[in-house]
């Protein structure tokens, strides 16, 4: 991977690229040590574009080598990013885990979304996040927390009401466009929080 300091969106696009070129498994070198959010994004992207379902970090011996740098990253981005802005924000494809809910609540830190924001997570995670105070902080930021449903296959996001969605999910971008018929503005989570929120 020839991308300096990749974020979760970069890993999602790497996964989308890898899913297209690899059949069953892929060895990735030069990616450093991605956090859980980036690993989930990588897996989500890989499963979206093809049948490749397994990856290892550190490269592989004797395997065919395929470069993934700025040019390939731009190609995936141009394919999936179809809008300059979103009418709403969706987070959680794959659904957010407890660690990600904690990180989101911390990242928001008193900010509030300026437009509708839907956060998707499993019911158990929502219950745990509620007990630990993360859910109330996320709701105070203007987010709706939805459990046991999917960002990209929900009737809650409909072309009749929404033209475009901002998300940090490659998987979400692919299915929102193809299944829900809405355009997608792709950004890493840090940029979403920076661009789409203001101080309450």
N, C-alpha and C positions, 0 to 999 in steps of 0.2 A: 504494500500500500504506500503510494508516494504522496501522501497528503500530510502536511505538517499540522500537528495538534488537532486531529479530527474530533468533531463533536458527534452526538448521537445521530444527527441527520446524515453526516458523511458515512457513518457505519451502515445506516439503513440503505444508502445508495450503493455502497460497496456490496451489501448483501443482495440487492436487486440485480446488480451486474453479475455477481458470482452465480446466482440462481439461473441466469441465462446461459452461462458458459460451462457450468459443471453439472454432471448428472446426479451423483450421489453424495460426494463429499469434496471439500475443498480445504487446502492448507493455505493459510494467510500469513505472509511474512511482512514485517515492517509496520505492524499495526500497534505495537506497544502493548499496554495492558488496559484494555477498555473496561469501563465500569459496567455495572449490571444494566443500566439503561441503554448503553451503547450495544452491549451483547444482545439484548432483546430486540433492539432496532435492526441489528445485523440479521438475526434469525427471522424476524418478520419480513424483511426485504427479500431474503433468500427464498422463503416459502411462497412469496407472492409471485415471483417471476418464473419459477421453475420447480423441478422436482428435487433439487439438492436440499438435503435436510440435515447436513452435519458439517461442522467446520472445526479446524484446529488452528491454533496460533503458533507461529514460529516457522512456517514453511514446511515443505515435504521434499524428500530426496527422490530424484528420478521422475518426478511428475512434470507434466507440461506446464510451462510458466506463462502466465498472462499478466500483463501490466495493468495496473489500475492507478492512474494519476489524475492530474487536473483535467485533462482532455476527456477521459472516460467519465469522470465525475460530472463534468458539464453536460455530457451527452445524456446521462440518466436524469439530471436535474431538468434539462430542457424537455425531456419526454414527459416528466411527471408534474412539473410546475406549469400550470396553465392560467394563472391569474397573478396580478401584481399586488392584490390585497384580498382579504376575505371579509365577507359580511358577518361571519361568526368564527369562533375558535373551537376546535375539538382537540382533546388530549386523551390518549389512552387507546392506542391500537398498535400492538397488543395492550390489553387492559393494564392499568397501573397497579403495581404492587404497593405494599405498605411503605417500603423504603422510598419509592418514588412519590407517594403521597406526602411523606414527611419532607422530602426535598422540595416539592412544589410549594408546600405551605411556607417553608423557610425562604424560598426564593421570592415569593410574593411579598413577604415582609411588610404588610400594611398597604400594599398597592391594590388597586381595584380595576377589573377589566372594564373597558369602555364600550364593549359590545358583548353579546351573548357568548358564554363559554360553557361548553359541556365537557365534563370529565368522566371518563368511563373506567370502572374498576369492578372486581368481583364483590359480591355482597359481603363476604367475610372480611375482606379488606376494608370495605366501607364501615363496617361495624367496629373493627379494630381502630381505624382512623378516627372514628367518632369518640371512642373511649379515650384516645390519646390526645385529643384536641386538634388534630390535623384537619379533620373534616370541617369543623366550625371555622377555622382560619381560611380554608379554601372557599367556603360558602360566603364568608364576609368579603371576599374578593370578588363576589358576584358570580361565582361558578355554580352550575347545577351539577350535582354528583349523581350519576346514573349507574346502577349495578345490574349485572347479569344480562347485559345487552351489548351489542357491538356497534362501534363507531360507524363502520362502513356498510352495515346491512340493516340499519335502523330506519323505520319510516319517519323518525323524528327530524331527519334532515332530508328535505324534499325540494326538488327543483322549482316547484311552484312557489315556495317561500324564500328560498336561499339560492343566490346565483353562484356564490363561491365561499369556500371554507379555508381558514388558515389552520395548518397543523404541522407538527414536527414528524409526522409518521409517513414513511414511504408506503407502507402497506395501506394506510388510510387514504393516501393520495390516489393510489391505483384504483381502489374499490369505490371511493367516493365519486370519482369521475365515471367509472364504468357501470356501477350498480345504481348510484343515486342520481347521476347525470349532472353533478355540480362541478364547477371548476375548483382548482386547488392552488393555494399559495403556500409553498413549503418554506419553513424557517426552523432553525434549531430552537429549542425551548427557551434558551436565554434571550434570543432576539424576540420571541413572541412576548415574553414578559416585559421586555424593555419597550417594545413598540406598541403593544396592545393594552397596556395598563397605565394608570396614572395614580397619583397619591390621593387617598381618600381624605 
